[in-house]
Amino acid sequence: MRHTTHILFSIFIIVVIYELIPPLKSIVPFTYAIAIAPIGALFPDLDHPKSYISQGYWGILSIAICKTTPHRGWTHSLVGAALFTAILTVLLWYFKASISYALIFFIGYVTHLLSDSLNPTGVNWLWPKPKKYSFYSIRTGSKEEETLQTLLIFAIMGILVYDVLYNASSLLK
């Protein structure tokens, strides 16, 4: 999947979670969550030197990771999600920031794995076990992926409109 699909999917999942579990806003503000989750959603692609995240500040880390794994290797697994989330948790603790942000990062990371599971290549969720899981056939860059992006945009907007009309804009307060 393209980075835009991963970002939209992570925002969609965060909007749904925050709409279903309103007390979560008191732990991590919604506006922080919709910024942190997409970062988590991009992190698994550090194993690809031409990925969107590898082109920026994370390029050095990407070079090191690419030496340890092929694309959709350990970074595209629950092991990778746990490892990067643990590192973030330690950094948040060290800098005396809320470690709750790590949960949102983890959710974003897992959304990447979920959306890549829609691709025929699949994801090795249980690395180092070799089995890859795929439950649909949306190829990267295809019309189907563009349709998915459009559906995600409408779904996000629909939930936000619902929140404004029926929950007094609770997400944005």
C-alpha positions in Angstrom: 0.0 0.0 0.0 1.0 3.6 -0.5 1.9 5.8 2.4 -1.3 7.8 1.9 -3.4 4.7 2.3 -1.5 3.8 5.6 -2.0 7.3 6.9 -5.8 7.4 6.1 -6.3 3.9 7.5 -4.6 4.8 10.7 -6.7 8.0 11.1 -9.9 6.1 10.3 -9.1 3.5 13.0 -8.2 6.3 15.6 -11.4 8.2 14.8 -13.5 5.0 15.3 -11.7 4.1 18.5 -12.1 7.6 19.9 -15.8 7.7 18.9 -16.4 4.3 20.6 -14.2 5.0 23.7 -14.7 8.7 24.6 -12.7 8.5 27.9 -9.6 7.8 25.8 -9.5 11.6 25.1 -8.5 12.2 28.8 -5.5 9.9 28.4 -4.3 11.1 24.9 -6.0 14.1 23.3 -7.6 13.3 20.0 -5.6 15.8 18.1 -2.4 14.2 19.3 -3.7 10.7 18.4 -4.4 11.7 14.8 -0.8 13.0 14.6 0.9 10.1 16.3 -1.0 7.1 14.7 0.1 8.0 11.1 3.7 8.1 12.3 3.3 4.6 13.7 1.5 3.6 10.4 4.6 4.6 8.4 7.2 3.0 10.6 7.0 -0.6 9.2 8.2 0.7 5.8 11.6 1.7 7.2 12.6 -1.7 5.7 12.2 -0.2 2.2 14.8 2.3 1.1 12.4 4.1 -1.3 9.5 4.3 1.1 8.0 7.7 2.1 9.4 7.6 5.6 12.9 6.4 4.5 13.3 9.6 2.4 13.2 11.9 5.4 14.9 12.2 8.8 14.5 8.5 9.3 16.7 7.6 6.3 19.7 6.6 8.4 17.6 4.3 10.5 16.2 2.9 7.3 19.6 2.1 5.9 20.5 0.1 9.1 17.1 -1.7 9.1 17.4 -2.6 5.4 20.6 -4.4 6.1 18.8 -6.7 8.6 15.6 -7.6 6.7 13.9 -7.6 3.3 10.8 -5.5 2.7 7.9 -6.9 4.8 10.3 -8.8 7.0 10.5 -8.4 10.8 9.3 -4.8 10.7 6.1 -6.0 9.2 5.3 -8.1 12.2 4.0 -7.9 15.8 7.6 -8.3 16.8 8.5 -5.1 15.0 5.5 -3.3 16.4 6.4 -4.4 19.9 10.1 -3.5 19.5 9.5 0.0 18.1 6.8 0.7 20.7 9.1 -0.4 23.5 11.8 1.9 22.2 9.3 4.8 22.0 8.1 4.0 25.5 11.6 4.2 26.9 12.2 7.5 25.1 8.9 9.0 26.3 9.8 7.9 29.9 13.3 9.4 29.6 12.0 12.7 28.4 9.2 12.6 31.0 6.4 12.6 28.4 3.2 10.5 28.7 4.0 6.9 27.8 0.3 6.7 26.8 1.4 8.1 23.4 3.2 4.8 22.8 -0.2 3.0 22.7 -1.4 5.3 19.9 1.9 4.7 18.0 1.3 0.9 18.4 -2.3 1.2 17.1 -1.0 3.1 14.1 1.7 0.5 13.6 -0.8 -2.3 13.6 -3.0 -0.4 11.1 -0.1 -0.6 8.7 0.0 -4.4 9.1 -3.8 -4.6 8.7 -3.8 -2.6 5.5 -0.8 -4.5 4.1 -2.8 -7.6 4.8 -5.2 -6.4 2.1 -2.4 -6.8 -0.4 -1.9 -10.2 -2.1 1.7 -10.3 -0.8 0.4 -10.3 2.7 2.2 -9.7 6.1 4.3 -12.0 8.2 2.4 -11.1 11.4 4.0 -13.8 13.5 7.6 -13.4 12.3 9.9 -15.4 12.6 7.3 -17.9 11.5 7.4 -17.8 7.7 3.7 -17.7 7.0 2.3 -14.5 5.5 -1.3 -13.6 5.9 -3.4 -11.9 3.2 -7.2 -11.6 3.3 -7.9 -9.6 0.2 -6.3 -8.7 -3.1 -5.7 -4.9 -3.4 -2.5 -4.3 -5.3 -0.4 -1.2 -4.4 -1.1 1.7 -6.7 -4.2 0.0 -8.2 -7.6 1.5 -8.8 -8.8 -0.6 -5.9 -6.3 1.1 -3.6 -7.5 4.5 -4.9 -11.1 3.4 -4.2 -10.1 2.3 -0.7 -8.5 5.7 -0.1 -11.7 7.5 -1.2 -13.8 5.3 1.0 -11.5 6.0 4.0 -11.8 9.7 3.4 -15.6 9.5 3.3 -15.7 7.3 6.3 -13.5 9.6 8.4 -15.5 12.6 7.3 -18.8 10.8 8.0 -17.7 9.9 11.5 -16.6 13.5 12.2 -19.9 14.9 10.9 -21.7 12.4 13.1 -19.6 13.5 16.0 -20.4 17.2 15.4 -24.2 16.6 14.9 -24.8 14.0 17.6 -21.9 14.2 20.1 -21.5 18.0 20.3 -18.1 17.8 18.6 -16.8 15.7 21.5 -13.7 14.6 19.6 -12.5 18.1 18.9 -13.0 19.4 22.4 
